Amino acid sequence: MEQHDSTEHRQALEQAKQEVVERFGPWQYYNIHLGDGVYTMERGLVGPLEMRVQRMSQIVSDLLGDRLRDSRILDLGAHEAGFAIDLALRGAEVLALEGRDKNVAKAKFAKEALTLSRLSIQKGDVRDLDPAVVGHFDVVLCLGLLYHLDASEAVPLLEKLASLCSGFMVLETVVSLSPKTRITVGDKQVSGKHFRDPTKLLRGSQTRRSFVLTKPSLFNLLRAAGFSSVLEIRSPMISEVAAYQDGASLVAAKGKPLEPISTPELKALPDEAWTWPEKARRKVTPAQGTRHMLKAMIDRARGKNPALAMFGKRRLRAGSER
């Protein structure tokens, strides 16, 4: 009897999935097991996208620890909701916000097939996100979204995400490798470059101009928005993702800025001391080769301390440089 029931359920699930495919097209991103051997794509099909989902759940789980099941997570631009579904399967309460009907339909079908009562799928535009309506979240996922926006949209969005995030945000985006263009958005100056985004994203389907931020601009915007520290994700490593030099995978923590204790004079430092410069002279340590070792030896012979030189000699006394 159980085998018969399982067969009937599998057949019904396959038929229901086929109806979704006929109406909205096949799943393109995430191969999700819906139960009884039925997958959104097909059994045994795995690749970088499924690895990204596993990596993201690992990162979120590591940082939340035992609080994962008690956490509230926001997934912006969720597409087919692969990340949201995996985290909901692990017990988190997740809101997935997606702007395209076909993706919303596929995500809702997977949610129902997996009976995920703590997963909410909503159609919406990230630019219309209202913290007063959606509330606050322990974790915000902003994955593959930011570089689809113009600077006038990206800057206020980061500020808005900081206001509704009480824990940390995971951000994956493309960054500009050079500060080609410098523009002002409100009271913020950012660098990067414009490009014509061919992706049919958010409202409408016309090719639209986006602005890709440099890493320094992105770091500075996150700090100005209220994220107290930013970490770069290096592992788990996915070779297809790591191959892109213009990719950035970050964790921005929404902590409370600490007051200086061991060195109270740090309060006198200007804000620029904590700001990333768009262009900075690169230095290396003597460990990188003979040429750099010889330079360190010459500096030492001249009375310079290579260890101090690594960190500079900039000091403040009572608010003034010396």
C-alpha distance (Angstrom), angle and dihedral (degrees) to the residues before:
residue distance angle dihedral
M1 . . .
E2 3.83 . .
Q3 3.82 90.7 .
H4 3.80 90.0 50.0
D5 3.81 91.8 49.8
S6 3.78 90.9 48.5
T7 3.80 91.9 51.0
E8 3.79 91.8 49.9
H9 3.80 91.4 48.5
R10 3.79 91.9 49.7
Q11 3.79 92.1 49.7
A12 3.80 92.0 47.7
L13 3.81 90.5 48.5
E14 3.79 92.5 49.6
Q15 3.79 91.0 48.9
A16 3.80 92.6 48.7
K17 3.79 90.7 48.3
Q18 3.79 90.9 50.3
E19 3.79 90.1 53.7
V20 3.80 89.7 54.0
V21 3.80 90.7 48.3
E22 3.80 92.6 49.5
R23 3.78 91.2 51.9
F24 3.79 103.0 36.8
G25 3.80 105.1 17.8
P26 3.82 130.2 -107.1
W27 3.79 124.5 -51.9
Q28 3.79 108.3 -89.4
Y29 3.79 105.5 -178.8
Y30 3.79 118.9 28.0
N31 3.78 127.9 42.0
I32 3.81 100.8 -153.7
H33 3.79 125.5 -178.6
L34 3.79 106.1 -127.0
G35 3.80 94.9 -175.4
D36 3.83 137.5 -87.5
G37 3.80 90.9 50.2
V38 3.81 93.8 -58.7
Y39 3.81 116.3 134.1
T40 3.77 131.7 -174.5
M41 3.82 86.1 -120.1
E42 3.80 114.2 6.1
R43 3.78 140.4 -55.1
G44 3.79 116.2 -82.9
L45 3.81 96.0 17.3
V46 3.82 110.0 131.6
G47 3.78 134.5 152.7
P48 3.82 145.5 140.0
L49 3.81 93.5 -49.2
E50 3.79 93.5 56.6
M51 3.81 88.3 43.9
R52 3.81 89.6 53.9
V53 3.79 90.1 54.9
Q54 3.80 91.3 50.7
R55 3.80 91.2 46.4
M56 3.79 92.7 50.7
S57 3.79 93.4 49.6
Q58 3.80 89.4 49.2
I59 3.81 92.0 52.0
V60 3.80 94.1 46.4
S61 3.81 91.7 45.4
D62 3.81 92.6 48.2
L63 3.80 92.6 51.3
L64 3.79 96.4 42.3
G65 3.79 97.3 39.0
D66 3.79 112.5 178.0
R67 3.81 90.3 -3.3
L68 3.82 94.2 74.3
R69 3.81 93.9 97.6
D70 3.80 91.0 48.7
S71 3.80 94.7 46.3
R72 3.77 131.3 105.7
I73 3.81 115.4 -143.2
L74 3.81 132.2 -168.2
D75 3.82 119.2 -155.3
L76 3.81 111.4 -165.4
G77 3.80 120.9 -156.2
A78 3.80 87.2 5.6
H79 3.82 96.4 -179.0
E80 3.85 105.2 -169.5
A81 3.84 88.5 -7.3
G82 3.80 96.6 -115.6
F83 3.81 93.4 149.7
A84 3.80 93.7 42.2
I85 3.80 93.2 49.5
D86 3.80 94.2 49.5
L87 3.81 92.5 49.9
A88 3.80 91.4 45.6
L89 3.81 89.3 51.9
R90 3.81 86.5 56.8
G91 3.79 91.2 55.6
A92 3.80 104.8 -95.9
E93 3.79 123.6 134.3
V94 3.80 105.1 -118.3
L95 3.80 135.4 -172.9
A96 3.81 113.0 -162.9
L97 3.80 115.1 -163.4
E98 3.81 116.4 -163.7
G99 3.79 131.8 166.5
R100 3.81 103.5 -154.1
D101 3.79 124.1 79.6
K102 3.79 96.3 -142.5
N103 3.78 92.9 54.3
V104 3.80 92.8 45.1
A105 3.80 89.7 52.5
K106 3.81 93.5 50.4
A107 3.80 92.1 46.0
K108 3.81 92.0 50.1
F109 3.79 91.1 49.1
A110 3.81 91.7 52.5
K111 3.81 90.5 46.2
E112 3.80 91.9 53.8
A113 3.80 93.3 43.9
L114 3.80 90.1 53.4
T115 3.85 94.0 39.0
L116 3.79 92.7 -129.3
S117 3.79 102.6 175.5
R118 3.81 93.2 174.8
L119 3.80 94.2 55.6
S120 3.81 119.6 90.1
I121 3.80 121.1 -168.9
Q122 3.79 115.6 -161.7
K123 3.77 132.1 176.9
G124 3.78 110.7 -133.5
D125 3.78 148.5 125.9
V126 3.80 115.0 -102.5
R127 3.80 88.9 -140.5
D128 3.81 89.1 63.7
L129 3.81 93.8 50.6
D130 3.81 109.6 140.0
P131 3.83 116.9 -162.5
A132 3.80 89.1 -161.6
V133 3.82 89.2 61.1
V134 3.82 104.0 37.1
G135 3.81 96.8 36.2
H136 3.79 127.5 -150.2
F137 3.80 130.2 -37.5
D138 3.78 135.4 -156.2
V139 3.80 90.3 -145.8
V140 3.80 132.3 24.6
L141 3.81 121.4 -164.8
C142 3.81 113.8 -156.4
L143 3.79 100.5 173.0
G144 3.80 124.6 168.3
L145 3.79 91.9 -17.7
L146 3.79 113.9 95.2
Y147 3.82 96.9 69.6
H148 3.80 90.3 57.6
L149 3.81 89.8 66.5
D150 3.76 132.9 79.1
A151 3.80 116.0 -117.2
S152 3.81 90.4 -106.3
E153 3.82 87.0 60.9
A154 3.81 101.2 35.5
V155 3.82 96.6 53.7
P156 3.83 97.0 53.6
L157 3.81 90.2 40.9
L158 3.81 91.6 58.2
E159 3.81 89.5 49.1
K160 3.79 90.5 49.5
L161 3.81 92.6 48.6
A162 3.80 90.0 51.6
S163 3.80 89.8 53.8
L164 3.81 93.9 54.5
C165 3.83 97.7 37.4
S166 3.80 116.2 90.3
G167 3.82 98.0 171.8
F168 3.79 121.2 21.3
M169 3.78 142.3 -41.4
V170 3.80 125.6 -136.7
L171 3.79 110.6 -149.3
E172 3.79 127.8 -172.0
T173 3.78 117.6 -180.0
V174 3.79 147.3 138.3
V175 3.80 115.4 -98.8
S176 3.78 132.4 -159.5
L177 3.81 113.7 -108.2
S178 3.80 91.8 -148.5
P179 3.82 135.3 35.5
K180 3.80 91.1 -121.5
T181 3.80 96.4 153.0
R182 3.80 129.1 30.5
I183 3.79 118.5 -161.4
T184 3.79 137.9 168.2
V185 3.81 123.6 -124.2
G186 3.79 111.5 -176.7
D187 3.80 105.3 -50.4
K188 3.81 93.3 -22.0
Q189 3.79 128.0 94.9
V190 3.79 116.1 -155.5
S191 3.79 135.3 179.4
G192 3.77 132.0 -148.5
K193 3.78 136.3 90.1
H194 3.79 140.4 -79.2
F195 3.77 122.9 -119.1
R196 3.76 136.5 174.7
D197 3.78 105.8 -105.0
P198 3.82 109.9 -146.1
T199 3.80 93.2 -170.3
K200 3.77 114.8 111.7
L201 3.77 94.7 -132.3
L202 3.77 138.4 153.1
R203 3.80 114.6 -10.6
G204 3.76 118.9 7.4
S205 3.76 128.8 -6.7
Q206 3.78 103.7 -105.1
T207 3.77 121.5 121.5
R208 3.80 104.9 -99.0
R209 3.78 135.9 -167.4
S210 3.78 116.5 -107.7
F211 3.79 132.8 -174.8
V212 3.80 121.3 -131.9
L213 3.81 112.6 -153.3
T214 3.78 124.5 -143.0
K215 3.79 116.7 -118.2
P216 3.82 92.9 -109.4
S217 3.81 90.8 51.9
L218 3.79 90.5 47.8
F219 3.82 92.4 48.8
N220 3.80 91.6 48.3
L221 3.81 93.1 47.3
L222 3.80 91.4 51.4
R223 3.78 91.1 50.8
A224 3.81 92.8 46.6
A225 3.81 90.1 49.1
G226 3.79 90.9 58.5
F227 3.79 106.4 -92.3
S228 3.80 105.8 138.1
S229 3.81 98.3 -156.6
V230 3.80 137.6 10.6
L231 3.80 124.3 -152.2
E232 3.80 128.1 -168.8
I233 3.81 117.7 -131.7
R234 3.79 113.3 -130.4
S235 3.80 101.8 157.7
P236 2.99 142.9 77.8
M237 3.80 81.7 48.9
I238 3.80 123.9 -150.6
S239 3.80 110.6 -169.4
E240 3.81 95.0 -149.7
V241 3.81 89.5 55.0
A242 3.81 96.6 40.2
A243 3.82 90.8 53.2
Y244 3.81 91.6 73.5
Q245 3.80 111.1 88.9
D246 3.80 90.9 -166.1
G247 3.79 95.5 55.2
A248 3.80 125.3 105.0
S249 3.81 127.2 -166.5
L250 3.80 111.4 -174.0
V251 3.77 143.1 169.8
A252 3.80 113.5 -149.7
A253 3.80 113.7 -165.1
K254 3.79 121.0 -148.9
G255 3.79 96.6 -147.8
K256 3.78 132.9 147.3
P257 3.82 113.0 -92.6
L258 3.80 108.6 -113.2
E259 3.77 123.4 -127.1
P260 3.83 112.9 -124.4
I261 3.81 110.0 -103.3
S262 3.80 111.2 164.5
T263 3.82 91.7 41.8
P264 3.82 109.4 24.8
E265 3.82 90.3 179.1
L266 3.79 88.1 76.6
K267 3.79 86.1 83.8
A268 3.80 86.9 72.7
L269 3.80 93.2 62.0
P270 3.81 113.3 111.6
D271 3.78 117.4 -120.3
E272 3.80 89.4 -109.5
A273 3.81 89.5 69.1
W274 3.82 88.6 69.1
T275 3.81 95.0 41.1
W276 3.79 124.7 103.1
P277 3.82 112.5 -122.7
E278 3.79 116.9 -135.3
K279 3.79 90.0 -133.2
A280 3.77 122.4 28.4
R281 3.79 132.5 170.3
R282 3.78 109.6 -108.5
K283 3.80 119.6 -132.4
V284 3.79 133.5 -171.7
T285 3.79 134.7 -157.6
P286 3.85 125.8 -116.9
A287 3.81 88.5 -102.9
Q288 3.82 89.7 77.6
G289 3.81 96.5 75.2
T290 3.78 150.8 -56.0
R291 3.80 96.2 -65.9
H292 3.79 92.1 55.5
M293 3.81 91.6 43.1
L294 3.83 90.7 54.1
K295 3.80 91.1 49.7
A296 3.81 90.0 52.4
M297 3.83 90.6 50.1
I298 3.83 91.3 50.3
D299 3.81 90.9 48.6
R300 3.80 90.0 50.4
A301 3.82 90.9 49.9
R302 3.80 88.7 52.8
G303 3.79 90.4 53.7
K304 3.77 97.2 -100.2
N305 3.81 119.9 135.8
P306 3.83 108.7 -132.1
A307 3.80 91.3 -160.5
L308 3.81 91.7 56.0
A309 3.80 90.2 41.9
M310 3.79 89.0 60.6
F311 3.80 89.8 64.8
G312 3.78 99.8 31.7
K313 3.80 130.5 -119.0
R314 3.77 98.4 -102.4
R315 3.80 111.7 137.7
L316 3.77 137.9 168.1
R317 3.76 126.5 -146.3
A318 3.80 117.1 -170.4
G319 3.79 89.4 -22.8
S320 3.81 96.8 -48.4
E321 3.79 129.7 104.8
R322 3.77 121.4 -122.1
